[in-house]
Amino acid sequence: MSIMQFLRILMVRRWIIIISLVTCVVVAVATAKSLPERYDARARVILDVVKPDPVTGQMLGGPAVRSYIKTQTELIQDYRVAGDVVDRAGWLQNPAVIAAWQADTGGVGDMRRWAAQRIINATNAGMVDTSNILEITYEGPNPEVAKTIVSMLRDAYIDASLRFRTDSAGRTADWYREQSDRAQRALVAAEDAMNKFEKDNGIVMGPQNAEAESSKLASLQGALMAARASATDRDFEATRAATTAPVVDQLKVQLATLNDQIGQAGERLGTEHPTYKALLSRRQMLNSEISRETAAARAAGAMQSGSSASSIARLNAEYEAQKALVLGMKGKLNELGQLQREVELRRDQYQKAAARTADLRLQANLSESGLVVLGDAMANGAPSFPKWPMILGMSAGFGLALGIVIAMITELMARRVRGVEDLAFATRAPVLAIVAEGNRTSWLDRIRNRFSSGRKATAEWQPAQ
């Protein structure tokens, strides 16, 4: 079918299209007029997701933020939030609401749930683009009612969010408290078992979780190693002190001075002079005294070295004796170590459970929901339904499309020759001439010439005179 055939059919069946168009518009307008008008109101809340938790210090990020936002939007349309709004609005005592419920359900079922469902059906929530602002929308029969209900919805949502958060933290805190009490009882039992073992075996665990005998062995070992390391230094210092005693040094200085005097006396007085011989006697006495003092200093150094050696020997003996004692107690010490590790494990479990319980108790006592009210609720003065431009446009488009479809079906059920194209299609032969009034050119002819294949009209296609 060419465009000219299609346009001829529409022109011939134009009344079908017009009737369909007018009928759809009238039905849509009448239907919209019969429905009650609805007005929308909006309230906004800031989700403070970039702020760390006041107790744990944790922050949401990545998929957790998306999950949190989805949870909040679903919570707004939850029955518990809508039911709270029903209670705040006093609908259960409102005669008009009671009459509507009876007319809708026949008085069967839960009125509170029915009213909450009506609020849920008229409520929508979503995030404002590129922000952390959550917008709550409610449609009501008039602007004031819509504004009041959306304000109640926002307040109920904030209260429910805080309540869910604190209730969850409280339930978890109760569970952790039970675990903490259980861990505490296990810790007390483990400590009693360790104390009884120490008392029965005469073993005392030190403040650093080290048994006393083992600690003493470690101390002796350290002292012995330190004594051996410093023994060489002490021997050297004792020898040096013996050879460099102050008395010996003074005597050597006097000897050197005396030797100088002897040399001078020999040159000046001669070797047979009484003074020279007296100086020689004095030198013999100094040499004897130097020998005696040097021997005394060496004896003192040897005594000091011997004292160091005896100290090392004594420490070594004590270390070996303590080592034998500890090795003899090895089995008991291993068992005591196991008991000590059990105590440490129970203590760690108790401390973690107690700390987690304290954190959850703080969360359960929070009065901050992490939601910030953004301004007052705003109601739209113009009805959100019906939207007449949209209704008229959609009904007109639907009526026009329906009329065209009906016109085409009607034409196909009773096909007629309405032009040159229809005749050529029906006879499957070329049309040589058109018999018509000479001075009459219809708009269809002009459209046909515009949508022709592009060839110039020839005489055989011109109307016969």
C-alpha positions in Angstrom: 0.0 0.0 0.0 1.4 3.4 -1.1 1.2 6.6 0.9 -1.5 7.9 -1.4 -3.7 4.9 -0.9 -3.2 5.2 2.9 -4.1 8.9 2.8 -7.2 8.3 0.6 -8.4 5.7 3.1 -7.9 8.0 6.0 -9.8 10.8 4.1 -12.7 8.6 3.3 -12.9 7.1 6.8 -12.2 10.3 8.5 -15.5 10.2 10.5 -14.5 6.9 12.1 -11.2 8.5 13.2 -12.9 11.7 14.5 -15.5 9.7 16.4 -12.8 7.5 17.9 -10.7 10.5 18.9 -13.6 12.4 20.4 -14.9 9.3 22.2 -11.5 8.5 23.8 -11.0 12.1 24.9 -14.5 12.3 26.4 -14.2 9.0 28.2 -10.8 9.9 29.6 -12.0 13.4 30.8 -15.1 11.9 32.3 -13.2 9.2 34.1 -10.6 11.7 35.4 -13.5 13.9 36.5 -15.1 11.1 38.5 -11.8 10.3 40.4 -10.9 12.4 43.4 -8.1 14.9 43.1 -4.9 14.1 44.8 -2.3 16.6 46.1 1.3 15.7 46.9 3.5 16.9 49.7 7.2 16.4 50.3 9.4 16.2 53.3 13.2 15.8 53.3 15.8 14.1 55.5 19.6 14.2 55.3 21.2 10.8 55.7 24.4 11.5 57.6 26.2 8.5 56.1 29.6 10.3 55.9 29.7 10.8 59.6 31.5 8.1 61.7 29.5 6.1 64.3 29.8 7.9 67.6 30.5 4.6 69.5 32.5 2.4 67.1 33.9 5.1 64.9 33.1 3.1 61.7 32.0 4.7 58.5 29.9 3.4 55.6 31.4 3.1 52.2 30.9 1.5 48.8 28.2 -1.2 48.6 27.3 -0.6 52.3 26.1 2.9 51.5 23.8 1.6 48.7 22.5 -1.1 51.0 21.9 1.4 53.7 20.0 3.8 51.4 17.8 0.9 50.1 17.0 -0.1 53.6 16.0 3.4 54.6 13.7 3.8 51.6 12.1 0.4 52.3 11.7 1.3 55.9 9.6 4.4 55.1 7.1 2.1 53.4 7.1 -0.5 56.1 4.0 -1.4 58.0 5.4 -0.4 61.3 6.1 3.1 60.2 2.8 3.5 58.4 1.0 2.0 61.4 2.6 4.5 63.7 1.3 7.3 61.4 -2.2 5.8 61.6 -2.0 6.0 65.4 -0.6 9.5 65.4 -3.3 10.7 62.9 -6.1 9.1 65.0 -7.6 7.4 62.1 -8.8 4.4 64.2 -11.2 6.8 66.0 -12.1 8.9 62.9 -15.7 8.1 61.8 -15.0 8.9 58.1 -12.1 6.5 58.0 -14.1 3.9 59.8 -16.9 4.3 57.3 -14.5 4.0 54.4 -13.0 0.9 55.9 -16.4 -0.7 56.3 -17.4 0.2 52.8 -14.2 -1.2 51.4 -13.9 -4.4 53.4 -17.3 -4.9 54.9 -15.9 -4.5 58.3 -13.7 -7.6 58.0 -10.0 -7.6 58.8 -7.6 -5.4 60.7 -8.5 -1.7 60.2 -5.1 -0.5 61.3 -3.4 -2.6 58.7 -5.9 -1.5 56.0 -5.3 2.2 56.9 -1.5 1.6 56.9 -1.6 0.0 53.5 -3.5 3.0 52.1 -0.7 5.2 53.4 2.0 2.9 51.9 0.2 2.9 48.5 0.3 6.7 48.5 3.9 7.1 49.7 7.1 7.1 47.7 10.7 7.7 48.8 13.9 8.3 46.9 17.2 10.0 47.0 17.7 13.4 45.4 20.2 13.2 42.6 23.9 13.7 43.5 23.1 14.2 47.2 22.5 12.4 50.4 19.0 13.9 50.8 16.1 11.4 51.2 12.8 12.8 49.9 9.5 11.4 51.1 6.4 12.1 49.0 2.8 11.5 50.0 -0.4 12.0 48.0 -3.5 13.1 49.8 -7.1 14.3 49.1 -6.1 17.9 49.9 -2.8 19.8 50.4 -3.2 20.2 54.2 -3.9 16.5 54.8 -1.0 15.5 52.5 1.4 17.9 54.4 0.2 16.6 57.8 0.6 13.0 56.8 4.1 13.4 55.2 5.3 15.3 58.3 4.0 12.4 60.5 5.7 9.9 58.1 9.0 11.7 58.5 8.8 11.8 62.2 7.7 8.2 62.5 10.5 7.1 60.1 13.1 8.9 62.2 11.7 7.4 65.5 11.5 3.9 63.9 15.1 4.2 62.5 16.4 5.1 66.0 14.3 2.4 67.6 15.4 -0.3 65.3 19.0 0.7 65.8 18.8 0.8 69.6 16.7 -2.3 69.8 19.1 -4.3 67.6 22.0 -3.1 69.7 20.2 -3.9 72.9 19.4 -7.5 71.8 23.0 -8.0 70.7 24.2 -6.5 74.0 22.1 -9.0 75.9 23.6 -11.9 74.0 27.1 -10.5 74.5 26.4 -10.0 78.2 25.5 -13.7 78.5 28.7 -14.6 76.7 30.6 -12.3 79.1 29.1 -13.9 82.1 29.9 -17.3 80.8 33.5 -16.3 80.0 33.8 -14.8 83.5 32.7 -18.0 85.2 35.1 -20.0 83.0 37.9 -17.6 84.0 37.2 -17.9 87.7 37.2 -21.7 87.4 40.5 -21.7 85.5 42.1 -19.4 88.0 40.9 -21.6 90.9 42.4 -24.7 89.2 45.7 -22.9 88.7 45.8 -21.6 92.3 45.0 -25.1 93.7 47.8 -26.7 91.5 50.3 -24.1 92.8 49.3 -24.7 96.4 49.4 -28.4 96.1 52.9 -28.4 94.4 54.4 -25.5 96.2 55.0 -23.6 92.9 54.4 -19.8 92.7 53.7 -18.0 89.5 55.4 -14.6 89.4 53.9 -11.3 88.3 55.2 -11.7 84.7 53.5 -15.2 84.4 56.8 -16.9 85.1 57.4 -19.6 87.7 59.7 -18.5 90.6 62.3 -21.3 90.2 62.5 -20.8 86.5 62.9 -17.1 87.0 65.7 -17.7 89.5 67.4 -20.1 87.0 67.2 -17.4 84.3 68.7 -14.8 86.7 71.6 -17.1 87.6 72.3 -17.9 84.0 72.4 -14.2 83.2 74.7 -13.4 86.1 77.0 -16.3 85.2 77.3 -15.2 81.6 78.0 -11.6 82.7 80.6 -12.7 85.2 82.4 -14.8 82.6 82.3 -12.0 80.1 83.9 -9.5 82.5 86.5 -11.9 84.0 89.1 -11.2 81.4 88.7 -7.4 81.9 89.0 -7.8 85.7 92.3 -9.9 85.3 93.8 -7.3 83.1 92.9 -4.5 85.5 94.3 -6.4 88.5 97.7 -7.0 86.6 97.8 -3.4 85.5 97.0 -2.2 89.1 99.8 -4.4 90.5 102.5 -3.1 88.1 101.4 0.6 88.3 100.9 1.0 92.1 101.3 4.6 93.2 104.0 3.8 95.9 106.1 1.9 93.4 105.9 4.8 91.0 107.1 7.3 93.7 110.0 5.0 94.6 111.0 4.7 91.0 111.0 8.5 90.7 113.2 8.8 93.8 115.5 6.1 92.3 115.9 8.0 89.1 116.7 11.2 91.0 119.2 9.4 93.2 121.0 7.9 90.1 121.4 11.4 88.8 122.9 12.6 92.1 125.3 9.6 92.1 126.5 10.4 88.7 127.2 14.0 89.5 128.9 13.1 92.8 131.2 10.6 91.0 132.4 13.2 88.5 132.8 16.0 91.1 133.9 14.1 94.3 135.2 10.8 93.0 134.1 7.3 93.8 136.0 7.1 97.1 134.4 10.1 98.6 132.1 9.4 101.6 129.2 11.3 100.1 129.4 9.1 96.9 129.4 5.9 99.0 126.4 7.2 101.1 124.4 7.8 97.9 125.2 4.2 96.8 123.9 2.9 100.1 120.8 4.9 99.6 120.2 3.5 96.2 120.5 -0.1 97.5 117.8 0.7 100.1 115.5 2.2 97.4 115.9 -0.9 95.2 115.0 -3.1 98.1 112.0 -1.0 98.9 110.8 -1.0 95.2 111.1 -4.8 95.1 109.2 -5.2 98.3 106.3 -2.8 97.2 106.1 -4.4 93.7 105.8 -7.9 95.3 103.0 -6.6 97.6 101.1 -5.1 94.6 101.4 -8.3 92.6 100.1 -10.2 95.5 97.1 -7.9 95.8 96.3 -8.3 92.0 96.6 -12.1 92.3 94.2 -12.1 95.2 91.7 -10.0 93.2 91.9 -12.3 90.2 91.4 -15.3 92.5 88.4 -13.6 94.0 86.9 -13.2 90.4 87.5 -16.8 89.6 85.9 -17.9 92.9 82.9 -15.8 92.2 82.4 -17.4 88.7 82.8 -20.8 90.3 80.3 -20.1 92.9 77.8 -18.7 90.4 78.3 -21.8 88.2 77.7 -24.1 91.1 74.5 -22.3 92.0 73.3 -22.3 88.3 73.9 -26.0 88.0 72.0 -26.8 91.2 69.1 -24.6 90.2 69.1 -26.2 86.7 68.8 -29.6 88.2 66.0 -28.4 90.4 64.0 -26.9 87.5 64.6 -30.0 85.3 63.2 -32.2 88.1 60.1 -30.0 88.2 59.7 -30.0 84.4 56.5 -32.0 84.3 54.8 -29.9 86.9 55.9 -26.7 85.2 54.5 -27.8 81.9 51.2 -28.6 83.5 51.3 -25.2 85.3 52.0 -23.6 82.0 49.0 -25.2 80.4 46.8 -24.0 83.3 48.3 -20.5 82.9 47.5 -20.5 79.1 44.0 -21.5 79.9 43.6 -18.7 82.3 45.0 -16.2 79.7 42.6 -17.5 77.1 39.6 -17.2 79.3 40.7 -13.7 80.4 41.0 -12.6 76.8 37.5 -14.0 75.9 36.0 -12.3 78.9 37.7 -8.9 78.2 36.5 -9.0 74.5 33.0 -9.9 75.4 32.8 -7.3 78.2 34.2 -4.6 75.9 31.7 -5.5 73.1 28.9 -5.5 75.7 29.9 -2.0 76.8 29.9 -0.7 73.2 26.5 -2.1 72.4 25.1 -0.7 75.6 26.3 2.7 74.5 24.6 2.1 71.1 21.4 1.0 72.8 21.4 4.3 74.8 22.0 6.5 71.7 19.5 9.4 71.2 20.9 10.3 67.8 19.5 8.5 64.7 22.0 9.9 62.2 19.1 11.6 60.3 18.8 15.4 60.0 15.4 17.0 59.3 15.7 19.3 56.4 13.2 22.1 56.7 9.4 21.8 57.0 7.1 19.7 54.8 6.0 21.4 51.7 2.6 20.8 50.0 1.9 21.4 46.3 -1.2 23.7 45.7 -1.8 22.2 42.3 -3.2 18.7 42.2 -0.8 16.0 41.2 -3.8 14.0 39.8 -5.5 14.3 37.4 -2.9 16.0 35.2 -5.0 17.4 32.4 -2.4 18.1 29.8 -1.1 14.5 30.1 -4.6 13.0 30.1 -5.7 15.0 27.1 -2.6 14.3 25.2 -2.5 10.6 25.9 -6.3 10.1 25.3 -6.0 12.1 22.0 -3.1 10.0 20.9 -4.8 6.8 21.8 -8.1 7.8 20.2 -6.3 8.8 17.0 -4.3 5.6 16.8 -7.5 3.5 17.6 -9.5 5.4 14.9 -6.8 4.8 12.3 -6.7 1.1 13.1 -10.5 0.8 13.0 -10.5 2.7 9.7 -7.9 0.4 8.1 -9.7 -2.7 9.3 -13.0 -1.4 7.9 -11.4 -0.5 4.6 -9.8 -3.9 4.3 -13.1 -5.6 4.9 -14.8 -3.7 2.0 -11.9 -2.8 -0.4 -12.8 -0.2 -3.1 -11.1 1.5 -6.0 -10.5 5.1 -4.9 -7.8 6.2 -7.2 -5.3 5.5 -9.9 -3.1 3.4 -7.6 -6.0 1.2 -6.5 -7.1 0.6 -10.2 -3.5 -0.2 -11.3 -3.2 -2.6 -8.3 -6.6 -4.3 -9.0 -6.1 -4.7 -12.8 -2.4 -5.2 -12.7 -2.2 -3.0 -15.9 -0.9 0.5 -16.5 -3.4 3.4 -16.4 -3.2 5.3 -19.6 -5.6 8.2 -18.8 -7.8 9.7 -16.2 -11.2 11.0 -17.2 -12.1 14.0 -15.0 -13.1 17.6 -15.0 -10.6 19.7 -16.8 -10.0 22.5 -14.2 -10.3 20.5 -11.1 -7.1 19.6 -9.1 -7.8 18.1 -5.7 -5.4 18.2 -2.8 -5.0 14.5 -3.2 -3.7 15.0 -6.7 -1.1 17.5 -5.4 0.0 15.1 -2.7 0.1 12.3 -5.2 2.4 14.4 -7.5 4.6 15.2 -4.5 5.0 11.5 -3.5 5.3 10.2 -7.1 8.4 8.3 -8.1 10.0 11.4 -9.4 9.2 11.0 -13.1 7.6 14.0 -14.9 4.0 13.6 -15.8 3.5 12.9 -19.5 0.5 13.4 -21.7 -0.8 9.9 -21.2 -1.2 10.7 -17.4 -2.9 14.1 -18.0 -6.7 14.3 -17.5 -8.5 13.9 -20.8 -10.2 17.0 -22.1 
